[in-house]
């Protein structure tokens, strides 16, 4: 819930008013203070407060980083840049699992703390030249200026996203992609890996080592996504659950749509994690059959309804909706500001 609060404040206070970089900086401060508080905790209230601060940091970071990466990356490499965000997360998870394993044998009673604590067009043109490494950025700058002008005309992006018909595809995908991602069961497997391996008969140290192996597989799979995304397209799960929602929305509703993505991701992460152990005791191996069935359903959904975004400049993304067999029915040229009234 702290993460959901963080993304709301991150949108209203950070992205909407001050931009992506300030929001990322604030998220980093919340991470820092939360980690320090948890590492220094002497009673449960400090742990809870530290977790709340870390959750707010997650909300700020997940709201701003994918959007920022999608916007500054060259469109040919946008997928790779954005998947590197997920790669950093998986590497962090792996390092945390390794630290947990190594500190488990510290007998002095402090090993857990180691685990726990661990607008101006001329300026815009020069910055874009610096980022792209070329001198001619006129066409891209023109697209960015036009998108920015259209965005400035929209005073209430939430109202536009929820009410304007042509943004229904972005709203639906921003809702369903993170929901489906959590219903693969991957996060609860990462959360409860030591418990799951202990139920299979592994001892404490062996279960922690198994969690390290799971984290290593996660990192390896993300490396595959880094290599494949911009070469073969975006039809897979894992890190692309963050990439696709961050690039499919036009600038005027992009931040609001990303807030929906983060909200649904955190909501279903929380819900699935809360019921996982009880449902596991009730369904036993049937729970993993349920997850597998959902993967099949999600694959059909992606194949049928998620448009391919490979090599499409982010400011020209509207054309993938106009060319899609189903979503083209929602496209029109009516002004979003007028339609939302």
C-alpha positions in Angstrom: 0.0 0.0 0.0 2.9 2.3 0.6 4.1 1.7 -2.9 0.7 2.7 -4.2 0.8 5.8 -2.1 4.2 6.6 -3.5 3.2 6.3 -7.1 0.2 8.7 -6.5 2.4 11.3 -4.7 5.1 10.6 -7.3 2.7 11.5 -10.1 1.0 14.5 -8.4 4.0 16.0 -6.6 6.9 14.7 -8.8 6.2 14.0 -12.4 3.3 16.3 -12.9 5.0 19.3 -11.3 8.7 18.8 -11.5 9.4 16.0 -14.0 11.0 12.6 -14.2 14.4 13.4 -12.8 13.1 15.0 -9.6 10.8 12.1 -9.0 13.6 9.6 -9.4 15.8 11.6 -7.0 13.0 11.6 -4.4 12.5 7.9 -4.8 16.2 7.4 -4.1 16.0 9.4 -0.9 13.1 7.3 0.3 15.1 4.1 -0.5 18.1 5.5 1.4 16.1 6.5 4.5 14.1 3.3 4.5 17.2 1.1 4.2 19.0 3.0 7.0 16.0 2.8 9.3 15.6 -1.0 8.7 19.3 -1.7 9.2 19.2 0.2 12.5 15.9 -1.2 13.7 15.6 -2.2 17.4 11.9 -2.9 17.4 9.1 -3.8 15.1 7.8 -0.2 14.6 11.1 0.8 13.1 10.9 -2.1 10.7 7.4 -1.2 9.6 8.3 2.5 9.1 11.4 1.5 7.1 9.3 -0.8 4.9 6.8 2.0 4.3 9.6 4.3 3.2 11.0 1.7 0.9 7.5 1.1 -0.5 7.1 4.8 -1.3 10.5 4.7 -3.0 9.3 1.8 -5.1 6.2 3.8 -6.1 8.3 6.8 -7.1 10.9 4.7 -9.0 8.5 2.4 -10.9 6.4 5.5 -11.9 9.3 7.5 -13.3 12.1 5.3 -14.5 10.4 3.2 -17.2 8.9 6.4 -18.7 12.2 8.3 -18.6 14.1 5.4 -20.3 11.4 5.0 -23.0 11.5 8.7 -23.7 15.3 9.3 -23.9 16.3 6.0 -25.6 16.7 5.8 -29.4 13.7 4.0 -30.7 15.8 1.2 -32.2 17.2 0.4 -28.7 14.3 1.4 -26.5 13.5 -2.1 -25.5 17.0 -2.9 -24.5 17.4 0.2 -22.4 14.1 -0.4 -20.6 14.8 -4.0 -20.0 18.1 -3.0 -18.3 15.9 -1.5 -15.6 14.5 -4.9 -14.9 17.9 -6.4 -15.2 19.2 -4.1 -12.4 16.2 -5.3 -10.3 16.9 -9.0 -10.8 20.6 -8.5 -10.1 19.7 -6.7 -6.9 17.4 -9.6 -6.0 20.2 -12.1 -6.7 22.7 -10.1 -4.6 20.2 -10.0 -1.7 19.7 -13.7 -1.9 23.5 -14.3 -1.8 23.8 -11.9 1.2 21.0 -13.7 3.0 22.8 -17.0 2.4 26.2 -15.8 3.5 24.9 -13.9 6.6 22.7 -16.8 7.8 25.6 -18.3 9.7 26.6 -15.2 11.6 26.1 -16.2 15.2 26.5 -12.8 16.8 22.8 -12.0 16.1 23.4 -9.1 13.6 23.5 -10.9 10.3 19.9 -10.1 9.5 20.8 -6.4 9.6 23.3 -6.9 6.7 20.6 -8.5 4.6 18.0 -5.8 5.6 20.2 -2.7 5.2 21.8 -3.7 2.2 11.1 23.9 -21.8 13.4 25.6 -23.8 13.6 24.4 -27.4 17.3 25.5 -27.9 18.4 23.7 -24.8 16.2 20.7 -25.7 17.8 20.5 -29.1 21.4 20.6 -27.7 20.5 17.9 -25.1 18.9 15.7 -27.8 22.0 16.0 -29.9 24.1 15.0 -26.9 21.9 12.0 -26.1 21.7 10.8 -29.7 25.3 11.6 -30.7 24.3 13.2 -34.0 23.9 16.8 -35.2 20.6 16.4 -37.2 17.7 15.8 -34.8 15.2 18.1 -36.5 12.6 15.5 -37.3 12.6 13.9 -33.8 12.7 17.3 -32.1 9.7 18.4 -34.2 7.8 15.3 -33.1 8.7 15.9 -29.4 7.6 19.6 -29.6 4.3 18.7 -31.2 3.7 16.0 -28.5 4.6 18.5 -25.8 2.3 21.1 -27.1 -0.6 18.6 -27.3 0.2 17.4 -23.8 0.1 21.0 -22.4 -3.4 21.4 -23.7 -4.6 18.5 -21.5 -5.2 19.9 -18.0 -6.6 16.7 -16.5 -4.8 13.6 -17.8 -6.6 11.3 -15.5 -10.0 12.4 -16.7 -8.8 12.2 -20.3 -7.4 8.7 -19.8 -10.5 7.4 -18.2 -13.1 9.1 -20.4 -11.7 9.6 -23.9 -12.5 6.6 -26.2 -9.2 6.6 -28.2 -7.2 6.1 -25.0 -9.2 3.0 -24.0 -6.6 0.6 -25.6 -3.8 2.2 -23.5 -5.9 2.1 -20.3 -6.9 -1.6 -20.9 -3.3 -2.7 -21.5 -1.9 -0.6 -18.7 -4.4 -2.5 -16.4 -4.2 -6.0 -17.7 -0.5 -6.4 -18.5 0.7 -5.9 -14.9 -2.3 -7.9 -13.6 -1.4 -10.9 -15.8 2.3 -10.5 -14.9 1.5 -11.1 -11.3 -0.8 -14.0 -12.0 2.1 -15.9 -13.5 3.1 -16.4 -9.8 6.7 -15.3 -10.4 6.8 -12.8 -7.5 5.4 -15.2 -4.9 7.9 -17.8 -6.0 10.7 -15.2 -5.4 9.1 -14.1 -2.1 8.6 -17.6 -0.7 11.5 -19.5 -2.4 13.1 -20.5 0.9 9.8 -21.7 2.3 8.9 -23.6 -0.8 12.2 -25.4 -0.9 11.9 -26.2 2.8 8.5 -27.9 2.2 10.3 -30.0 -0.4 12.7 -31.3 2.3 15.6 -28.9 1.9 17.3 -27.7 5.1 17.6 -24.0 6.0 21.0 -23.3 4.3 20.0 -25.4 1.2 16.7 -23.6 0.8 18.6 -20.2 0.9 21.0 -21.5 -1.7 18.1 -22.7 -3.8 16.7 -19.1 -3.6 20.1 -17.9 -4.9 19.8 -20.3 -7.8 16.3 -19.0 -8.6 17.6 -15.5 -8.5 20.4 -16.4 -10.9 18.0 -18.0 -13.3 15.9 -14.8 -13.1 19.0 -12.7 -14.0 19.9 -15.1 -16.9 16.4 -14.8 -18.3 16.5 -11.1 -18.1 19.8 -11.0 -20.1 18.0 -13.0 -22.8 15.3 -10.3 -22.9 17.9 -7.6 -23.1 19.3 -9.3 -26.2 16.1 -10.3 -27.9 13.7 -7.4 -27.3 14.8 -5.0 -30.0 15.8 -7.9 -32.4 12.8 -10.1 -32.3 10.0 -8.0 -30.8 8.2 -7.7 -27.4 6.0 -10.8 -27.2 7.1 -12.2 -23.8 6.6 -11.5 -20.1 9.0 -10.6 -17.3 10.6 -7.2 -17.9 8.4 -6.4 -20.8 5.5 -6.0 -18.4 7.2 -2.7 -17.6 8.5 -1.8 -21.1 5.2 -2.0 -23.0 3.0 0.1 -20.8 5.7 2.8 -20.6 5.9 3.3 -24.4 2.3 2.7 -25.7 0.7 5.9 -24.4 1.0 9.4 -25.9 2.7 12.1 -23.8 -0.5 13.8 -22.6 -1.6 10.6 -20.7 1.7 8.7 -20.3 2.3 9.5 -16.7 -1.3 8.7 -15.7 -1.2 5.4 -17.6 2.0 4.5 -15.9 0.4 5.2 -12.6 -2.3 2.7 -13.5 0.3 0.1 -14.4 2.2 0.5 -11.1 -1.0 0.5 -9.1 -2.2 -2.7 -10.6 1.2 -4.3 -10.3 1.5 -3.5 -6.6 -2.1 -4.3 -5.8 -1.9 -7.8 -7.3 1.6 -8.3 -5.9 0.1 -7.6 -2.4 -3.0 -9.7 -3.0 -1.3 -12.7 -4.4 1.4 -12.6 -1.7 -1.2 -12.5 1.1 -3.2 -15.5 0.0 -0.4 -17.6 -1.5 0.5 -19.8 1.5 -3.2 -20.4 2.4 -4.1 -21.3 -1.1 -0.9 -23.5 -1.4 -2.0 -25.5 1.6 -5.4 -25.9 0.1 -4.6 -26.6 -3.6 -1.0 -27.9 -3.2 0.5 -28.5 -6.6 -2.8 -27.5 -8.2 -1.9 -23.9 -7.5 1.0 -24.1 -9.9 -1.3 -25.6 -12.5 -3.5 -22.5 -12.0 -0.5 -20.3 -12.7 0.4 -22.3 -15.8 -3.1 -22.0 -17.1 -3.0 -18.3 -16.6 0.2 -18.1 -18.6 -1.5 -19.8 -21.4 -4.5 -17.4 -21.3 -2.1 -14.4 -21.1 -0.2 -15.7 -24.1 -3.3 -15.8 -26.2 -4.2 -12.3 -25.0 -0.8 -10.9 -25.9 -0.8 -12.6 -29.3 -4.2 -11.2 -30.1 -4.3 -7.7 -28.5 -0.8 -6.4 -27.8 0.6 -4.6 -30.8 4.2 -4.9 -31.8 6.2 -1.8 -30.8 9.6 -2.7 -32.0 11.4 0.1 -34.0 8.4 2.5 -33.6 9.4 6.0 -32.4 7.6 6.6 -29.1 6.0 9.8 -30.5 4.6 7.9 -33.5 3.1 5.1 -31.4 -0.4 6.1 -32.4 0.0 4.4 -35.7 0.3 0.9 -34.2 -3.2 1.4 -32.8 -4.6 2.6 -36.0 -3.2 -0.5 -37.8 -4.3 -3.0 -35.2 -7.2 -5.3 -36.2 -9.2 -4.6 -33.0 -7.9 -1.3 -31.4 -8.3 0.6 -34.7 -12.0 0.7 -33.8 -11.2 3.1 -30.9 -9.1 5.5 -32.9 -10.5 8.9 -34.0 -9.2 12.4 -34.4 -11.4 14.2 -31.8 -9.6 16.5 -29.4 -9.0 14.7 -26.1 -9.6 17.9 -24.2 -13.0 18.4 -25.8 -14.1 14.8 -25.5 -13.2 14.6 -21.8 -15.5 17.6 -20.9 
